[in-house]
Amino acid sequence: MQEQRFTKKDWALFKNKIADWQESYMDKLNKEYIELLSENDNPSDKFWRLDKRIKEDRKKTGVQLEMNRSNFIYNIISLINEGAISIVDLEEFSDELKETVSTFVERKFGV
């Protein structure tokens, strides 16, 4: 089994922060939806684009996630990938967690 690359404190901190992170992300999405609805286009076209967008967005970690320790690192990486949080938001977390996440993000996304 792979060694855990986070602490109990990291897990507690994540559980404490996730609701605020998700609220901020959904606020950002709502503003994007308003922008979409404000476009000069047919109402039906806007409606169906919004419908499609909401169906896609509701699957994102920034909107809903499975809260368990086995998904913890995956959830953090997904939140970063979606733009719900950034590496800077992990400032209070352990060096082990930040290193694990940074390594993956750099490898996968060239950041």
C-alpha positions as CSV (number, residue, x, y, z in Angstrom):
1,M,0.0,0.0,0.0
2,Q,1.2,3.5,-0.9
3,E,2.4,5.7,2.0
4,Q,-0.1,8.4,2.9
5,R,1.3,11.8,2.0
6,F,-0.7,13.9,4.4
7,T,-1.4,14.2,8.2
8,K,-4.4,14.0,10.4
9,K,-4.2,17.7,10.7
10,D,-4.3,18.1,6.9
11,W,-7.5,16.0,6.8
12,A,-9.1,18.1,9.6
13,L,-8.1,21.3,7.8
14,F,-9.5,20.1,4.5
15,K,-12.8,19.2,6.2
16,N,-12.9,22.7,7.7
17,K,-12.1,24.5,4.4
18,I,-14.0,22.5,1.8
19,A,-17.4,24.2,2.3
20,D,-15.9,27.7,1.9
21,W,-13.9,26.6,-1.2
22,Q,-17.0,25.1,-2.7
23,E,-19.2,28.1,-2.0
24,S,-16.6,30.4,-3.6
25,Y,-16.3,28.2,-6.6
26,M,-20.1,28.0,-7.0
27,D,-20.3,31.8,-6.7
28,K,-17.8,32.0,-9.6
29,L,-19.9,29.6,-11.6
30,N,-23.1,31.6,-10.9
31,K,-21.4,34.7,-12.2
32,E,-20.4,32.8,-15.4
33,Y,-24.1,31.6,-15.7
34,I,-25.3,35.2,-15.4
35,E,-22.8,36.2,-18.1
36,L,-24.1,33.5,-20.4
37,L,-27.7,34.5,-19.8
38,S,-26.8,38.1,-20.5
39,E,-25.5,37.3,-24.0
40,N,-27.4,38.7,-27.0
41,D,-28.7,35.4,-28.3
42,N,-31.9,33.5,-28.6
43,P,-33.5,32.7,-25.2
44,S,-33.8,29.0,-26.1
45,D,-30.1,28.8,-27.1
46,K,-29.0,30.4,-23.8
47,F,-31.3,28.1,-21.9
48,W,-29.9,24.9,-23.5
49,R,-26.2,26.1,-23.2
50,L,-26.9,26.9,-19.5
51,D,-28.6,23.5,-19.0
52,K,-25.6,21.7,-20.6
53,R,-23.1,23.7,-18.6
54,I,-24.9,23.0,-15.2
55,K,-25.0,19.3,-16.0
56,E,-21.2,19.4,-16.6
57,D,-20.4,21.6,-13.6
58,R,-22.4,19.6,-11.1
59,K,-20.0,16.7,-11.6
60,K,-17.0,18.8,-10.6
61,T,-15.3,18.4,-7.2
62,G,-15.7,22.2,-6.6
63,V,-19.5,21.5,-6.5
64,Q,-19.7,18.1,-4.9
65,L,-17.3,15.4,-3.8
66,E,-17.0,12.2,-1.9
67,M,-15.6,13.0,1.5
68,N,-13.3,10.2,2.5
69,R,-9.6,10.0,3.2
70,S,-8.9,7.7,0.3
71,N,-10.0,10.4,-2.2
72,F,-8.4,13.3,-0.3
73,I,-5.3,13.9,-2.5
74,Y,-7.4,13.3,-5.6
75,N,-10.0,15.8,-4.4
76,I,-7.3,18.5,-3.8
77,I,-5.8,17.9,-7.2
78,S,-9.2,18.1,-8.9
79,L,-10.0,21.3,-7.1
80,I,-6.8,22.8,-8.4
81,N,-7.4,21.5,-11.9
82,E,-10.9,23.0,-11.9
83,G,-9.7,26.4,-10.7
84,A,-11.7,26.1,-7.4
85,I,-8.5,26.6,-5.4
86,S,-4.8,27.1,-6.1
87,I,-1.6,25.9,-4.6
88,V,-1.6,29.1,-2.6
89,D,-4.7,27.9,-0.8
90,L,-2.7,25.0,0.6
91,E,-0.4,27.3,2.6
92,E,-1.6,25.9,6.0
93,F,-1.2,22.3,5.0
94,S,1.8,20.0,5.7
95,D,4.9,20.1,3.6
96,E,4.2,16.5,2.7
97,L,0.8,17.2,1.2
98,K,2.0,20.3,-0.6
99,E,4.9,18.4,-2.1
100,T,2.7,15.5,-3.2
101,V,0.2,17.8,-4.8
102,S,2.8,20.1,-6.4
103,T,4.7,17.1,-7.9
104,F,1.5,15.7,-9.5
105,V,0.4,19.1,-10.8
106,E,3.8,19.8,-12.3
107,R,4.0,16.4,-13.9
108,K,0.5,16.4,-15.3
109,F,0.0,20.1,-16.2
110,G,3.5,21.4,-16.6
111,V,2.9,24.1,-13.9
